[in-house]
Amino acid sequence: MTAANSAYRVAALDGAWEPPDLSGVTGPVLLVDDVTDTGWTLTMASRVVRAAGATEVLPFALASTS
């Protein structure tokens, strides 16, 4: 993957999710993805979940293409 492709993936995911307010969650949030390729989906989704108030995010992928 080139840096340009990586930048396009990140740009495509920006603003893709609107999670609820998670500030009342007392434990970690388990973030599940069915298949991961580059890891950008989990990375960006984790940032959004943290910004929504989660104190800890545990990303988990069921399968990987790499």
Biopython code that builds the backbone (N, CA, C, O; Angstrom):
import numpy as np
from Bio.PDB.StructureBuilder import StructureBuilder

atoms = [
    (1, "MET", "N", (0.854, -1.173, 0.000)),
    (1, "MET", "CA", (0.000, 0.000, 0.000)),
    (1, "MET", "C", (0.897, 1.233, 0.000)),
    (1, "MET", "O", (1.882, 1.304, 0.735)),
    (2, "THR", "N", (0.546, 2.174, -0.816)),
    (2, "THR", "CA", (1.310, 3.413, -0.857)),
    (2, "THR", "C", (0.740, 4.404, 0.145)),
    (2, "THR", "O", (-0.366, 4.232, 0.655)),
    (3, "ALA", "N", (1.510, 5.432, 0.411)),
    (3, "ALA", "CA", (1.051, 6.468, 1.341)),
    (3, "ALA", "C", (-0.201, 7.157, 0.806)),
    (3, "ALA", "O", (-1.082, 7.530, 1.581)),
    (4, "ALA", "N", (-0.287, 7.330, -0.512)),
    (4, "ALA", "CA", (-1.468, 7.967, -1.100)),
    (4, "ALA", "C", (-2.706, 7.115, -0.860)),
    (4, "ALA", "O", (-3.759, 7.645, -0.505)),
    (5, "ASN", "N", (-2.597, 5.811, -1.049)),
    (5, "ASN", "CA", (-3.736, 4.924, -0.800)),
    (5, "ASN", "C", (-4.148, 4.984, 0.662)),
    (5, "ASN", "O", (-5.337, 4.996, 0.979)),
    (6, "SER", "N", (-3.176, 5.022, 1.539)),
    (6, "SER", "CA", (-3.445, 5.095, 2.969)),
    (6, "SER", "C", (-4.178, 6.391, 3.307)),
    (6, "SER", "O", (-5.125, 6.383, 4.094)),
    (7, "ALA", "N", (-3.752, 7.483, 2.725)),
    (7, "ALA", "CA", (-4.402, 8.772, 2.969)),
    (7, "ALA", "C", (-5.839, 8.763, 2.460)),
    (7, "ALA", "O", (-6.723, 9.337, 3.096)),
    (8, "TYR", "N", (-6.079, 8.122, 1.331)),
    (8, "TYR", "CA", (-7.444, 8.022, 0.799)),
    (8, "TYR", "C", (-8.333, 7.200, 1.719)),
    (8, "TYR", "O", (-9.501, 7.535, 1.919)),
    (9, "ARG", "N", (-7.790, 6.131, 2.275)),
    (9, "ARG", "CA", (-8.576, 5.300, 3.198)),
    (9, "ARG", "C", (-8.981, 6.101, 4.433)),
    (9, "ARG", "O", (-10.132, 6.046, 4.867)),
    (10, "VAL", "N", (-8.040, 6.838, 4.991)),
    (10, "VAL", "CA", (-8.332, 7.652, 6.175)),
    (10, "VAL", "C", (-9.366, 8.719, 5.834)),
    (10, "VAL", "O", (-10.311, 8.929, 6.595)),
    (11, "ALA", "N", (-9.200, 9.389, 4.711)),
    (11, "ALA", "CA", (-10.138, 10.438, 4.307)),
    (11, "ALA", "C", (-11.541, 9.873, 4.096)),
    (11, "ALA", "O", (-12.529, 10.529, 4.424)),
    (12, "ALA", "N", (-11.632, 8.668, 3.555)),
    (12, "ALA", "CA", (-12.938, 8.051, 3.304)),
    (12, "ALA", "C", (-13.647, 7.698, 4.606)),
    (12, "ALA", "O", (-14.876, 7.657, 4.645)),
    (13, "LEU", "N", (-12.900, 7.446, 5.659)),
    (13, "LEU", "CA", (-13.493, 7.058, 6.939)),
    (13, "LEU", "C", (-13.829, 8.252, 7.826)),
    (13, "LEU", "O", (-14.569, 8.110, 8.800)),
    (14, "ASP", "N", (-13.299, 9.416, 7.502)),
    (14, "ASP", "CA", (-13.543, 10.600, 8.324)),
    (14, "ASP", "C", (-15.030, 10.949, 8.322)),
    (14, "ASP", "O", (-15.619, 11.176, 7.265)),
    (15, "GLY", "N", (-15.627, 10.990, 9.503)),
    (15, "GLY", "CA", (-17.041, 11.317, 9.636)),
    (15, "GLY", "C", (-17.987, 10.175, 9.321)),
    (15, "GLY", "O", (-19.191, 10.390, 9.181)),
    (16, "ALA", "N", (-17.458, 8.959, 9.206)),
    (16, "ALA", "CA", (-18.287, 7.804, 8.832)),
    (16, "ALA", "C", (-19.176, 7.311, 9.971)),
    (16, "ALA", "O", (-20.174, 6.636, 9.716)),
    (17, "TRP", "N", (-18.843, 7.627, 11.208)),
    (17, "TRP", "CA", (-19.594, 7.102, 12.350)),
    (17, "TRP", "C", (-20.047, 8.224, 13.270)),
    (17, "TRP", "O", (-19.377, 9.248, 13.404)),
    (18, "GLU", "N", (-21.195, 8.014, 13.900)),
    (18, "GLU", "CA", (-21.705, 8.929, 14.920)),
    (18, "GLU", "C", (-22.127, 8.098, 16.127)),
    (18, "GLU", "O", (-23.299, 7.741, 16.252)),
    (19, "PRO", "N", (-21.195, 7.790, 17.007)),
    (19, "PRO", "CA", (-21.532, 6.952, 18.161)),
    (19, "PRO", "C", (-22.325, 7.733, 19.204)),
    (19, "PRO", "O", (-22.289, 8.963, 19.222)),
    (20, "PRO", "N", (-23.034, 7.026, 20.067)),
    (20, "PRO", "CA", (-23.730, 7.707, 21.164)),
    (20, "PRO", "C", (-22.719, 8.217, 22.189)),
    (20, "PRO", "O", (-21.534, 7.891, 22.111)),
    (21, "ASP", "N", (-23.178, 9.004, 23.134)),
    (21, "ASP", "CA", (-22.324, 9.480, 24.222)),
    (21, "ASP", "C", (-21.901, 8.278, 25.061)),
    (21, "ASP", "O", (-22.749, 7.580, 25.617)),
    (22, "LEU", "N", (-20.630, 8.039, 25.153)),
    (22, "LEU", "CA", (-20.116, 6.878, 25.883)),
    (22, "LEU", "C", (-19.444, 7.268, 27.192)),
    (22, "LEU", "O", (-18.765, 6.444, 27.804)),
    (23, "SER", "N", (-19.622, 8.501, 27.627)),
    (23, "SER", "CA", (-18.938, 8.962, 28.834)),
    (23, "SER", "C", (-19.391, 8.213, 30.082)),
    (23, "SER", "O", (-18.661, 8.189, 31.073)),
    (24, "GLY", "N", (-20.565, 7.604, 30.063)),
    (24, "GLY", "CA", (-21.045, 6.853, 31.219)),
    (24, "GLY", "C", (-20.584, 5.408, 31.254)),
    (24, "GLY", "O", (-20.853, 4.700, 32.224)),
    (25, "VAL", "N", (-19.898, 4.958, 30.219)),
    (25, "VAL", "CA", (-19.409, 3.578, 30.174)),
    (25, "VAL", "C", (-18.249, 3.444, 31.148)),
    (25, "VAL", "O", (-17.292, 4.217, 31.091)),
    (26, "THR", "N", (-18.332, 2.463, 32.045)),
    (26, "THR", "CA", (-17.312, 2.337, 33.086)),
    (26, "THR", "C", (-16.194, 1.366, 32.728)),
    (26, "THR", "O", (-15.152, 1.368, 33.384)),
    (27, "GLY", "N", (-16.380, 0.557, 31.728)),
    (27, "GLY", "CA", (-15.349, -0.406, 31.356)),
    (27, "GLY", "C", (-14.911, -0.193, 29.923)),
    (27, "GLY", "O", (-15.333, 0.758, 29.265)),
    (28, "PRO", "N", (-14.062, -1.086, 29.446)),
    (28, "PRO", "CA", (-13.588, -0.963, 28.070)),
    (28, "PRO", "C", (-14.701, -1.251, 27.063)),
    (28, "PRO", "O", (-15.648, -1.981, 27.357)),
    (29, "VAL", "N", (-14.574, -0.672, 25.883)),
    (29, "VAL", "CA", (-15.494, -0.919, 24.776)),
    (29, "VAL", "C", (-14.818, -1.898, 23.830)),
    (29, "VAL", "O", (-13.698, -1.659, 23.380)),
    (30, "LEU", "N", (-15.498, -3.000, 23.527)),
    (30, "LEU", "CA", (-14.987, -3.981, 22.573)),
    (30, "LEU", "C", (-15.458, -3.572, 21.184)),
    (30, "LEU", "O", (-16.659, -3.526, 20.918)),
    (31, "LEU", "N", (-14.521, -3.279, 20.313)),
    (31, "LEU", "CA", (-14.811, -2.844, 18.951)),
    (31, "LEU", "C", (-14.506, -4.013, 18.023)),
    (31, "LEU", "O", (-13.356, -4.443, 17.929)),
    (32, "VAL", "N", (-15.524, -4.531, 17.334)),
    (32, "VAL", "CA", (-15.370, -5.737, 16.513)),
    (32, "VAL", "C", (-15.516, -5.391, 15.037)),
    (32, "VAL", "O", (-16.452, -4.700, 14.635)),
    (33, "ASP", "N", (-14.577, -5.882, 14.242)),
    (33, "ASP", "CA", (-14.620, -5.750, 12.784)),
    (33, "ASP", "C", (-14.595, -7.160, 12.211)),
    (33, "ASP", "O", (-13.878, -8.022, 12.719)),
    (34, "ASP", "N", (-15.368, -7.405, 11.161)),
    (34, "ASP", "CA", (-15.394, -8.751, 10.603)),
    (34, "ASP", "C", (-14.076, -9.104, 9.920)),
    (34, "ASP", "O", (-13.520, -10.174, 10.170)),
    (35, "VAL", "N", (-13.573, -8.224, 9.066)),
    (35, "VAL", "CA", (-12.317, -8.474, 8.355)),
    (35, "VAL", "C", (-11.508, -7.187, 8.352)),
    (35, "VAL", "O", (-12.044, -6.110, 8.088)),
    (36, "THR", "N", (-10.228, -7.299, 8.643)),
    (36, "THR", "CA", (-9.354, -6.129, 8.581)),
    (36, "THR", "C", (-8.298, -6.350, 7.506)),
    (36, "THR", "O", (-7.794, -7.458, 7.320)),
    (37, "ASP", "N", (-7.981, -5.279, 6.811)),
    (37, "ASP", "CA", (-6.978, -5.342, 5.755)),
    (37, "ASP", "C", (-5.761, -4.531, 6.184)),
    (37, "ASP", "O", (-4.689, -5.090, 6.415)),
    (38, "THR", "N", (-5.923, -3.231, 6.290)),
    (38, "THR", "CA", (-4.812, -2.362, 6.666)),
    (38, "THR", "C", (-4.852, -1.956, 8.130)),
    (38, "THR", "O", (-3.844, -1.510, 8.678)),
    (39, "GLY", "N", (-6.007, -2.105, 8.766)),
    (39, "GLY", "CA", (-6.156, -1.690, 10.152)),
    (39, "GLY", "C", (-6.693, -0.283, 10.317)),
    (39, "GLY", "O", (-6.943, 0.157, 11.439)),
    (40, "TRP", "N", (-6.878, 0.442, 9.195)),
    (40, "TRP", "CA", (-7.342, 1.823, 9.294)),
    (40, "TRP", "C", (-8.760, 1.929, 9.827)),
    (40, "TRP", "O", (-9.070, 2.864, 10.566)),
    (41, "THR", "N", (-9.627, 0.991, 9.468)),
    (41, "THR", "CA", (-11.005, 1.061, 9.962)),
    (41, "THR", "C", (-11.023, 0.970, 11.479)),
    (41, "THR", "O", (-11.690, 1.767, 12.140)),
    (42, "LEU", "N", (-10.299, 0.011, 12.037)),
    (42, "LEU", "CA", (-10.250, -0.131, 13.494)),
    (42, "LEU", "C", (-9.570, 1.070, 14.148)),
    (42, "LEU", "O", (-9.994, 1.520, 15.212)),
    (43, "THR", "N", (-8.534, 1.582, 13.527)),
    (43, "THR", "CA", (-7.831, 2.746, 14.076)),
    (43, "THR", "C", (-8.741, 3.965, 14.128)),
    (43, "THR", "O", (-8.837, 4.632, 15.159)),
    (44, "MET", "N", (-9.403, 4.253, 13.023)),
    (44, "MET", "CA", (-10.270, 5.430, 12.967)),
    (44, "MET", "C", (-11.511, 5.252, 13.838)),
    (44, "MET", "O", (-11.938, 6.194, 14.506)),
    (45, "ALA", "N", (-12.089, 4.061, 13.837)),
    (45, "ALA", "CA", (-13.263, 3.806, 14.679)),
    (45, "ALA", "C", (-12.889, 3.917, 16.152)),
    (45, "ALA", "O", (-13.673, 4.429, 16.951)),
    (46, "SER", "N", (-11.715, 3.449, 16.517)),
    (46, "SER", "CA", (-11.258, 3.557, 17.904)),
    (46, "SER", "C", (-11.131, 5.020, 18.317)),
    (46, "SER", "O", (-11.502, 5.383, 19.433)),
    (47, "ARG", "N", (-10.616, 5.848, 17.437)),
    (47, "ARG", "CA", (-10.499, 7.282, 17.736)),
    (47, "ARG", "C", (-11.865, 7.911, 17.967)),
    (47, "ARG", "O", (-12.032, 8.732, 18.869)),
    (48, "VAL", "N", (-12.847, 7.524, 17.148)),
    (48, "VAL", "CA", (-14.200, 8.074, 17.285)),
    (48, "VAL", "C", (-14.829, 7.627, 18.598)),
    (48, "VAL", "O", (-15.461, 8.424, 19.292)),
    (49, "VAL", "N", (-14.658, 6.360, 18.937)),
    (49, "VAL", "CA", (-15.227, 5.829, 20.182)),
    (49, "VAL", "C", (-14.572, 6.507, 21.387)),
    (49, "VAL", "O", (-15.252, 6.830, 22.361)),
    (50, "ARG", "N", (-13.264, 6.722, 21.328)),
    (50, "ARG", "CA", (-12.579, 7.434, 22.422)),
    (50, "ARG", "C", (-13.079, 8.869, 22.527)),
    (50, "ARG", "O", (-13.289, 9.375, 23.629)),
    (51, "ALA", "N", (-13.269, 9.521, 21.396)),
    (51, "ALA", "CA", (-13.763, 10.901, 21.396)),
    (51, "ALA", "C", (-15.188, 10.987, 21.942)),
    (51, "ALA", "O", (-15.602, 12.032, 22.444)),
    (52, "ALA", "N", (-15.936, 9.885, 21.843)),
    (52, "ALA", "CA", (-17.314, 9.856, 22.354)),
    (52, "ALA", "C", (-17.364, 9.616, 23.857)),
    (52, "ALA", "O", (-18.437, 9.636, 24.459)),
    (53, "GLY", "N", (-16.192, 9.386, 24.463)),
    (53, "GLY", "CA", (-16.154, 9.273, 25.914)),
    (53, "GLY", "C", (-15.667, 7.961, 26.478)),
    (53, "GLY", "O", (-15.531, 7.835, 27.695)),
    (54, "ALA", "N", (-15.399, 6.976, 25.636)),
    (54, "ALA", "CA", (-14.890, 5.702, 26.141)),
    (54, "ALA", "C", (-13.467, 5.902, 26.659)),
    (54, "ALA", "O", (-12.657, 6.573, 26.020)),
    (55, "THR", "N", (-13.173, 5.327, 27.803)),
    (55, "THR", "CA", (-11.835, 5.483, 28.364)),
    (55, "THR", "C", (-10.858, 4.453, 27.816)),
    (55, "THR", "O", (-9.646, 4.668, 27.827)),
    (56, "GLU", "N", (-11.390, 3.333, 27.336)),
    (56, "GLU", "CA", (-10.530, 2.279, 26.797)),
    (56, "GLU", "C", (-11.271, 1.581, 25.667)),
    (56, "GLU", "O", (-12.462, 1.292, 25.781)),
    (57, "VAL", "N", (-10.559, 1.309, 24.569)),
    (57, "VAL", "CA", (-11.140, 0.614, 23.425)),
    (57, "VAL", "C", (-10.280, -0.602, 23.119)),
    (57, "VAL", "O", (-9.057, -0.508, 23.016)),
    (58, "LEU", "N", (-10.941, -1.747, 22.976)),
    (58, "LEU", "CA", (-10.249, -2.986, 22.642)),
    (58, "LEU", "C", (-10.662, -3.403, 21.234)),
    (58, "LEU", "O", (-11.744, -3.962, 21.055)),
    (59, "PRO", "N", (-9.818, -3.140, 20.226)),
    (59, "PRO", "CA", (-10.171, -3.519, 18.863)),
    (59, "PRO", "C", (-9.953, -5.016, 18.647)),
    (59, "PRO", "O", (-8.982, -5.592, 19.137)),
    (60, "PHE", "N", (-10.875, -5.634, 17.904)),
    (60, "PHE", "CA", (-10.800, -7.070, 17.637)),
    (60, "PHE", "C", (-11.285, -7.328, 16.222)),
    (60, "PHE", "O", (-12.355, -6.858, 15.835)),
    (61, "ALA", "N", (-10.509, -8.068, 15.449)),
    (61, "ALA", "CA", (-10.908, -8.444, 14.091)),
    (61, "ALA", "C", (-11.091, -9.953, 14.029)),
    (61, "ALA", "O", (-10.269, -10.709, 14.546)),
    (62, "LEU", "N", (-12.172, -10.382, 13.393)),
    (62, "LEU", "CA", (-12.437, -11.807, 13.251)),
    (62, "LEU", "C", (-11.490, -12.457, 12.253)),
    (62, "LEU", "O", (-11.155, -13.635, 12.385)),
    (63, "ALA", "N", (-11.055, -11.687, 11.247)),
    (63, "ALA", "CA", (-10.142, -12.211, 10.235)),
    (63, "ALA", "C", (-9.291, -11.077, 9.689)),
    (63, "ALA", "O", (-9.648, -9.903, 9.790)),
    (64, "SER", "N", (-8.150, -11.455, 9.105)),
    (64, "SER", "CA", (-7.251, -10.480, 8.500)),
    (64, "SER", "C", (-6.889, -10.949, 7.099)),
    (64, "SER", "O", (-6.679, -12.141, 6.873)),
    (65, "THR", "N", (-6.817, -10.015, 6.163)),
    (65, "THR", "CA", (-6.439, -10.371, 4.800)),
    (65, "THR", "C", (-4.933, -10.306, 4.591)),
    (65, "THR", "O", (-4.436, -10.743, 3.554)),
    (66, "SER", "N", (-4.209, -9.773, 5.551)),
    (66, "SER", "CA", (-2.750, -9.659, 5.377)),
    (66, "SER", "C", (-2.012, -10.734, 6.126)),
    (66, "SER", "O", (-0.782, -10.783, 6.086)),
]
sb = StructureBuilder()
sb.init_structure("model")
sb.init_model(0)
sb.init_chain("A")
sb.init_seg("    ")
for serial, (resi, resn, name, xyz) in enumerate(atoms, 1):
    if name == "N":
        sb.init_residue(resn, " ", resi, " ")
    sb.init_atom(name, np.array(xyz, "f"), 0.0, 1.0, " ", f" {name:<3s}", serial, name[0])
structure = sb.get_structure()
